[in-house]
Amino acid sequence: MRVVKPRAAVKLGTLWGYIERTGKVVIPPKFESISLFRSGMALFSENRKLGYIDKSGAVIVPPKLDWGTEFVGGVAAVSDSSGYGVVDTSGRMVCRLDNKSTVVP
């Protein structure tokens, strides 16, 4: 178990979720893997793809990503089948990088 203020990541069987300090389940174990919450968002994996959830457990970015970073300053760098980009905490792709590494709004 990894302690995450004020929550802890918990693994039951093969799936991960979150509990609060009292032991009450706040996000049921249903993810293959999870990260710590940063800026109110956590990375999770499902069927070998990554997505993001908020602190209520709502899926903000569906699990379609190949790679993703923690949120910093309200954004995270991601990669999917279309390439690299940046998403915000609403799940909106705020910019994409084309194959020449230039920012495409």
C-alpha positions as a Python dict, from the first residue, in 0.01 Angstrom:
ca = {
    (1, 'M'): (0, 0, 0),
    (2, 'R'): (128, 347, -93),
    (3, 'V'): (14, 631, 134),
    (4, 'V'): (-129, 920, -66),
    (5, 'K'): (-231, 1220, 144),
    (6, 'P'): (-509, 1189, 251),
    (7, 'R'): (-569, 869, 54),
    (8, 'A'): (-389, 543, 9),
    (9, 'A'): (-367, 336, -306),
    (10, 'V'): (-487, -15, -231),
    (11, 'K'): (-462, -335, -434),
    (12, 'L'): (-730, -602, -398),
    (13, 'G'): (-654, -910, -604),
    (14, 'T'): (-511, -770, -925),
    (15, 'L'): (-688, -433, -927),
    (16, 'W'): (-606, -95, -771),
    (17, 'G'): (-823, 171, -609),
    (18, 'Y'): (-805, 427, -327),
    (19, 'I'): (-906, 431, 39),
    (20, 'E'): (-912, 716, 287),
    (21, 'R'): (-722, 707, 615),
    (22, 'T'): (-1015, 543, 796),
    (23, 'G'): (-1004, 250, 552),
    (24, 'K'): (-1323, 353, 371),
    (25, 'V'): (-1305, 282, -3),
    (26, 'V'): (-1336, 611, -194),
    (27, 'I'): (-1255, 478, -542),
    (28, 'P'): (-1322, 105, -580),
    (29, 'P'): (-1036, -114, -707),
    (30, 'K'): (-1098, -144, -1081),
    (31, 'F'): (-771, -33, -1243),
    (32, 'E'): (-470, -239, -1355),
    (33, 'S'): (-242, 32, -1217),
    (34, 'I'): (-275, 382, -1071),
    (35, 'S'): (-51, 675, -991),
    (36, 'L'): (-45, 930, -714),
    (37, 'F'): (-283, 1226, -747),
    (38, 'R'): (-118, 1542, -879),
    (39, 'S'): (-321, 1858, -939),
    (40, 'G'): (-632, 1654, -858),
    (41, 'M'): (-568, 1395, -1132),
    (42, 'A'): (-424, 1042, -1134),
    (43, 'L'): (-307, 827, -1422),
    (44, 'F'): (-459, 479, -1451),
    (45, 'S'): (-428, 184, -1687),
    (46, 'E'): (-698, -37, -1830),
    (47, 'N'): (-643, -296, -2104),
    (48, 'R'): (-283, -175, -2146),
    (49, 'K'): (-393, 182, -2224),
    (50, 'L'): (-366, 488, -1999),
    (51, 'G'): (-621, 747, -1894),
    (52, 'Y'): (-679, 999, -1615),
    (53, 'I'): (-931, 1010, -1329),
    (54, 'D'): (-1018, 1292, -1091),
    (55, 'K'): (-1040, 1260, -712),
    (56, 'S'): (-1402, 1140, -733),
    (57, 'G'): (-1295, 853, -960),
    (58, 'A'): (-1463, 1002, -1268),
    (59, 'V'): (-1276, 923, -1590),
    (60, 'I'): (-1161, 1256, -1736),
    (61, 'V'): (-941, 1115, -2014),
    (62, 'P'): (-1055, 772, -2135),
    (63, 'P'): (-792, 494, -2145),
    (64, 'K'): (-668, 542, -2500),
    (65, 'L'): (-320, 680, -2431),
    (66, 'D'): (11, 502, -2483),
    (67, 'W'): (203, 732, -2247),
    (68, 'G'): (131, 1018, -2005),
    (69, 'T'): (295, 1235, -1741),
    (70, 'E'): (172, 1372, -1409),
    (71, 'F'): (-27, 1694, -1424),
    (72, 'V'): (182, 2004, -1357),
    (73, 'G'): (30, 2350, -1380),
    (74, 'G'): (-300, 2203, -1496),
    (75, 'V'): (-162, 2014, -1796),
    (76, 'A'): (1, 1679, -1877),
    (77, 'A'): (201, 1560, -2175),
    (78, 'V'): (50, 1254, -2347),
    (79, 'S'): (96, 1024, -2644),
    (80, 'D'): (-168, 831, -2836),
    (81, 'S'): (-202, 675, -3180),
    (82, 'S'): (-201, 1025, -3335),
    (83, 'G'): (125, 1134, -3170),
    (84, 'Y'): (218, 1360, -2880),
    (85, 'G'): (15, 1637, -2722),
    (86, 'V'): (-90, 1816, -2405),
    (87, 'V'): (-421, 1768, -2220),
    (88, 'D'): (-576, 1987, -1953),
    (89, 'T'): (-766, 1881, -1641),
    (90, 'S'): (-1096, 1882, -1832),
    (91, 'G'): (-953, 1618, -2067),
    (92, 'R'): (-932, 1859, -2361),
    (93, 'M'): (-633, 1827, -2593),
    (94, 'V'): (-492, 2181, -2577),
    (95, 'C'): (-220, 2125, -2835),
    (96, 'R'): (-66, 1854, -3052),
    (97, 'L'): (284, 1810, -3179),
    (98, 'D'): (304, 1721, -3545),
    (99, 'N'): (565, 1480, -3678),
    (100, 'K'): (814, 1767, -3710),
    (101, 'S'): (787, 1846, -3336),
    (102, 'T'): (607, 2179, -3381),
    (103, 'V'): (311, 2277, -3168),
    (104, 'V'): (-26, 2257, -3343),
    (105, 'P'): (-305, 2441, -3152),
}
